[in-house]
Amino acid sequence: MSAPAGSAGPGSTGARSSEARLGVAAIVADRDVVTVRGADSATFLQGQLSADVAALAVGASTWSLLLEPQGRLEAWVRVWRTAPDGFVLDVDAGWGEQVATRLRRFLLRVDVSIDVATWRWVALRGPESSSVALGPADLTDARLVAPTDWRGLPGVDLLAVDAAVPDGIPVLSAEESEVLRIEQGWPAMGRELDDSVIPAEIGQWFIDASVSFTKGCYTGQELVARVDSRGSNTPRRLRGVLVTDRLDDPSGAPEGSEVVHDGQVRGALSSLTCSPELGGLLGLALLHRSVDDGDDVEVRWSGGHVAARVVDLPADRTTPA
């Protein structure tokens, strides 16, 4: 499975990402938006998504998993309730049609319409995000505003057709935005997230943010519930991989490089950037559960190999390098 996704080259410095850690900075990008409307929309989505959609108040939002019947991940979406019978699901750019197609497969004698569009996403990140006025949400004009949290990094999201950055807020480049995402261990569709993934492999925080264990049944629930009841002991876990060797070539190891531990391939780099926070090349990888934080590993590709260490994320300067 593949889809368009932004990429930060390993040679990017991403130094301005520190503005989001110290104050506030903006990420500007496109998000695909799937609008679900109709008298049966709440009941329909309640049976398709892992979050408790029926409990959402108008104007509220939550993260949710959209799963295949076998429990594999179809998409990670944020659900906004815009009316008693209206919802917006936003997802990484390039994945809206897949979400809509998956939902339409289960439309059967229900009053539900599904449409796909692309909106502008202005994501403020940093401790001063909440002090920046983005204006109120206007659901009838498709302007959605909500606080968010990137695993300890606070923020506010604005999602609208014509979303604009407030005056005076620095805007991160695509490469700098990717630095921040990877340092926070925030997964992206087509990289860390696809239909090979069992949701619990991303981490307990991911399940806590996206799954209700008290709502009724939904498509794909059985695998999620079974893995949770067994302590989320999944075959793989999402981890950071920090290169500890000095690289003469700033392009370094490419994405897709193998991660080797004790002579065995235990995963591959799905995202890669140069991290100012940790002072080195940092990647994300779904690694075999036998590999622990702090373990020394080797990153290997056709053109070479370097020493690296598995690190817990989100990244901070106390992480051993």
C-alpha positions as CSV (number, residue, x, y, z in Angstrom):
1,M,0.0,0.0,0.0
2,S,1.3,3.5,-0.8
3,A,0.1,7.0,-0.8
4,P,1.6,10.5,-1.2
5,A,3.3,11.7,1.9
6,G,5.7,14.6,2.7
7,S,9.3,13.7,3.3
8,A,12.1,15.4,5.1
9,G,15.5,14.6,3.7
10,P,18.0,13.4,6.3
11,G,20.2,16.4,5.5
12,S,17.5,18.9,6.6
13,T,18.5,20.7,9.8
14,G,14.9,21.4,11.0
15,A,16.4,24.0,13.4
16,R,13.3,26.2,13.4
17,S,11.3,23.3,14.9
18,S,12.6,24.5,18.2
19,E,10.3,27.5,17.9
20,A,7.4,25.1,18.4
21,R,9.0,23.7,21.6
22,L,9.8,27.1,23.1
23,G,6.8,29.3,22.0
24,V,4.6,28.7,19.0
25,A,5.0,27.9,15.3
26,A,2.6,26.8,12.6
27,I,2.4,23.8,10.3
28,V,0.5,24.4,7.1
29,A,-0.6,21.5,4.9
30,D,-3.6,19.9,3.2
31,R,-5.8,17.3,4.9
32,D,-8.4,15.2,3.2
33,V,-11.9,15.6,4.6
34,V,-14.7,13.0,4.4
35,T,-18.1,14.5,5.2
36,V,-20.7,12.1,6.4
37,R,-24.3,13.4,6.6
38,G,-27.8,12.0,7.0
39,A,-30.4,10.9,9.5
40,D,-28.5,7.6,10.1
41,S,-25.0,9.1,10.1
42,A,-24.3,8.8,13.9
43,T,-25.6,5.2,14.1
44,F,-23.7,4.2,10.9
45,L,-20.3,5.7,12.1
46,Q,-20.8,4.2,15.6
47,G,-20.7,0.8,14.0
48,Q,-17.7,1.6,11.8
49,L,-15.3,3.6,14.0
50,S,-13.5,2.6,17.3
51,A,-14.3,5.9,19.0
52,D,-17.6,6.6,20.8
53,V,-19.1,8.7,18.0
54,A,-22.6,8.8,19.5
55,A,-21.3,10.4,22.6
56,L,-19.7,13.4,20.8
57,A,-21.3,16.7,21.3
58,V,-21.8,19.0,18.4
59,G,-18.5,20.9,17.9
60,A,-16.4,18.2,19.7
61,S,-13.8,15.9,18.0
62,T,-11.9,12.8,18.8
63,W,-9.3,10.5,17.2
64,S,-10.5,7.1,15.9
65,L,-9.4,4.0,14.1
66,L,-11.1,2.8,10.9
67,L,-10.4,-0.9,10.7
68,E,-10.8,-3.8,8.3
69,P,-13.1,-6.5,9.5
70,Q,-10.0,-8.6,10.5
71,G,-8.8,-5.7,12.7
72,R,-6.0,-4.4,10.6
73,L,-5.7,-0.6,10.2
74,E,-7.5,1.0,7.3
75,A,-6.9,4.6,8.5
76,W,-6.4,6.9,11.5
77,V,-8.9,9.7,11.4
78,R,-10.1,12.6,13.5
79,V,-13.9,12.7,13.8
80,W,-15.7,16.1,14.3
81,R,-19.4,16.3,15.0
82,T,-20.7,19.3,13.1
83,A,-24.4,18.7,13.6
84,P,-26.7,16.1,15.2
85,D,-26.7,14.3,11.8
86,G,-23.4,15.5,10.4
87,F,-19.7,14.5,10.8
88,V,-16.4,15.4,9.3
89,L,-13.5,12.9,9.3
90,D,-10.1,14.4,8.5
91,V,-7.1,12.2,7.5
92,D,-3.6,12.7,6.0
93,A,-3.6,14.0,2.5
94,G,-4.0,11.3,-0.1
95,W,-6.1,9.0,2.0
96,G,-9.6,10.5,1.8
97,E,-10.8,8.4,-1.1
98,Q,-9.7,5.2,0.7
99,V,-11.6,6.2,3.8
100,A,-14.7,7.0,1.8
101,T,-14.4,3.7,-0.2
102,R,-14.1,1.7,3.0
103,L,-17.1,3.4,4.6
104,R,-19.3,3.0,1.4
105,R,-18.7,-0.8,1.5
106,F,-20.8,-1.0,4.6
107,L,-23.7,1.3,3.4
108,L,-26.8,-0.8,3.4
109,R,-30.3,0.7,3.5
110,V,-29.2,3.8,5.5
111,D,-29.8,7.5,5.1
112,V,-26.1,8.5,4.8
113,S,-24.2,10.4,2.2
114,I,-20.4,10.5,1.9
115,D,-18.3,13.1,0.1
116,V,-14.6,13.8,-0.1
117,A,-12.7,17.1,-0.3
118,T,-9.4,18.7,0.5
119,W,-9.2,21.4,3.2
120,R,-6.3,23.6,4.5
121,W,-4.9,22.6,7.9
122,V,-3.2,25.2,10.1
123,A,-1.7,23.4,13.1
124,L,-0.2,25.6,15.8
125,R,2.3,23.8,18.0
126,G,4.0,24.9,21.2
127,P,3.3,26.0,24.8
128,E,2.0,29.3,23.6
129,S,-0.5,27.9,21.1
130,S,-3.5,28.4,23.3
131,S,-2.8,32.1,23.5
132,V,-3.1,32.6,19.8
133,A,-6.6,33.6,18.6
134,L,-7.8,31.5,15.7
135,G,-11.4,32.6,16.0
136,P,-14.4,30.4,16.8
137,A,-15.5,27.4,14.9
138,D,-18.2,28.0,12.4
139,L,-19.7,24.6,11.6
140,T,-22.0,25.8,8.9
141,D,-19.1,27.3,7.0
142,A,-16.9,24.3,7.5
143,R,-14.4,26.0,9.9
144,L,-13.3,23.6,12.6
145,V,-11.1,24.6,15.6
146,A,-10.0,22.4,18.4
147,P,-7.1,22.0,20.9
148,T,-4.8,19.1,20.3
149,D,-1.8,17.4,21.8
150,W,1.1,15.7,20.0
151,R,2.2,13.4,22.8
152,G,3.0,16.2,25.2
153,L,3.4,19.0,22.7
154,P,0.3,21.2,23.0
155,G,-1.4,22.8,20.0
156,V,-4.5,24.1,18.4
157,D,-5.7,22.9,15.0
158,L,-7.7,25.0,12.5
159,L,-9.3,23.1,9.6
160,A,-11.1,25.0,6.9
161,V,-11.2,25.4,3.1
162,D,-9.4,28.8,3.4
163,A,-7.5,28.4,6.7
164,A,-4.9,31.1,7.2
165,V,-2.0,31.5,9.7
166,P,-2.5,34.3,12.2
167,D,-0.2,37.3,11.8
168,G,3.2,37.1,13.5
169,I,3.3,33.3,13.8
170,P,6.4,31.7,12.2
171,V,5.5,28.9,9.6
172,L,7.6,25.8,9.6
173,S,8.7,24.3,6.2
174,A,7.6,20.9,5.2
175,E,11.0,19.5,6.3
176,E,10.8,21.3,9.7
177,S,7.3,20.0,10.3
178,E,8.5,16.5,9.6
179,V,11.3,16.9,12.1
180,L,8.7,17.8,14.8
181,R,6.5,14.9,13.8
182,I,9.2,12.3,14.0
183,E,10.7,13.7,17.2
184,Q,7.3,13.3,18.8
185,G,6.8,9.8,17.5
186,W,3.6,10.9,15.7
187,P,2.7,8.3,13.0
188,A,1.7,9.2,9.5
189,M,-0.4,7.3,7.0
190,G,1.6,5.4,4.4
191,R,4.6,5.4,6.6
192,E,4.0,4.1,10.1
193,L,0.3,3.4,9.4
194,D,-1.0,1.0,6.8
195,D,-3.0,-2.2,6.5
196,S,-0.1,-4.3,7.8
197,V,-0.3,-2.6,11.2
198,I,-2.1,-3.9,14.3
199,P,-3.1,-0.6,16.1
200,A,-1.5,-1.5,19.5
201,E,1.9,-1.8,17.8
202,I,1.9,2.0,17.6
203,G,1.7,2.3,21.4
204,Q,-0.7,2.4,24.3
205,W,-1.1,6.2,23.9
206,F,-2.5,5.5,20.4
207,I,-5.1,3.1,21.7
208,D,-6.1,5.4,24.5
209,A,-6.6,8.3,22.1
210,S,-8.6,6.4,19.6
211,V,-10.5,3.5,21.1
212,S,-13.6,3.2,23.4
213,F,-13.8,-0.1,25.2
214,T,-17.3,0.7,26.6
215,K,-19.2,1.5,23.4
216,G,-21.0,-1.2,21.4
217,C,-19.6,-3.3,18.6
218,Y,-17.8,-1.9,15.5
219,T,-16.1,-3.4,12.5
220,G,-12.7,-4.8,13.4
221,Q,-13.3,-4.7,17.2
222,E,-12.5,-8.3,18.0
223,L,-8.7,-8.0,17.3
224,V,-8.4,-4.7,19.2
225,A,-10.2,-6.2,22.2
226,R,-8.3,-9.4,22.1
227,V,-4.9,-7.7,21.9
228,D,-5.8,-5.4,24.8
229,S,-6.9,-8.2,27.0
230,R,-3.5,-9.9,26.5
231,G,-1.6,-6.8,27.6
232,S,-1.0,-5.4,24.1
233,N,1.9,-7.9,23.6
234,T,2.1,-7.2,19.8
235,P,4.7,-8.6,17.4
236,R,6.2,-5.2,16.8
237,R,6.4,-1.8,18.5
238,L,6.9,1.7,17.1
239,R,10.3,3.0,18.2
240,G,12.8,5.7,17.5
241,V,16.2,4.8,16.0
242,L,19.0,7.3,16.6
243,V,22.1,7.0,14.5
244,T,25.2,7.2,16.7
245,D,27.9,7.0,14.0
246,R,29.2,10.2,12.4
247,L,28.0,10.3,8.7
248,D,30.3,11.9,6.2
249,D,27.5,11.9,3.6
250,P,24.7,14.1,4.9
251,S,22.1,12.1,2.9
252,G,23.0,9.2,5.2
253,A,20.9,6.1,5.3
254,P,17.7,6.2,3.2
255,E,14.2,5.5,4.4
256,G,13.5,1.8,4.2
257,S,16.9,0.9,5.6
258,E,17.0,-2.3,7.6
259,V,17.4,-2.2,11.4
260,V,19.5,-5.1,12.5
261,H,19.8,-6.4,16.1
262,D,22.0,-9.3,17.1
263,G,22.6,-10.2,13.5
264,Q,18.8,-10.3,12.6
265,V,16.7,-7.8,10.7
266,R,14.1,-6.6,13.1
267,G,12.4,-3.9,11.1
268,A,12.9,-1.0,8.7
269,L,13.0,2.8,8.9
270,S,9.6,4.2,7.8
271,S,10.5,7.9,8.4
272,L,13.8,9.7,8.8
273,T,15.0,13.2,9.6
274,C,17.9,15.1,11.1
275,S,16.9,15.9,14.7
276,P,18.2,19.0,16.4
277,E,16.6,17.9,19.7
278,L,18.7,14.7,19.8
279,G,21.6,15.9,17.7
280,G,21.6,13.2,15.1
281,L,19.8,11.3,12.4
282,L,16.5,10.0,13.8
283,G,14.1,7.5,12.3
284,L,10.9,5.8,13.2
285,A,10.6,2.0,12.8
286,L,8.2,-0.8,13.8
287,L,10.7,-3.1,15.5
288,H,10.3,-6.7,16.7
289,R,9.3,-6.8,20.3
290,S,12.6,-8.5,21.3
291,V,14.3,-5.1,20.7
292,D,14.2,-2.7,23.7
293,D,14.8,1.0,24.3
294,G,18.5,1.5,24.7
295,D,19.6,-1.5,22.6
296,D,22.4,-0.9,20.1
297,V,21.4,-1.7,16.6
298,E,22.8,-1.4,13.1
299,V,21.1,0.5,10.3
300,R,21.9,-1.2,7.0
301,W,21.2,-0.3,3.4
302,S,22.7,-1.2,0.0
303,G,25.3,1.5,0.2
304,G,26.5,1.0,3.7
305,H,25.7,0.7,7.4
306,V,25.9,2.7,10.6
307,A,25.6,2.1,14.3
308,A,22.4,3.3,16.0
309,R,20.5,3.0,19.2
310,V,16.8,2.4,19.9
311,V,15.3,5.4,21.8
312,D,11.9,6.0,23.4
313,L,9.8,8.9,22.0
314,P,8.8,11.7,22.2
315,A,12.4,12.9,22.0
316,D,14.0,15.1,24.6
317,R,17.5,16.1,25.5
318,T,17.6,13.5,28.3
319,T,17.3,10.6,25.8
320,P,20.7,8.8,25.8
321,A,22.7,9.3,22.6
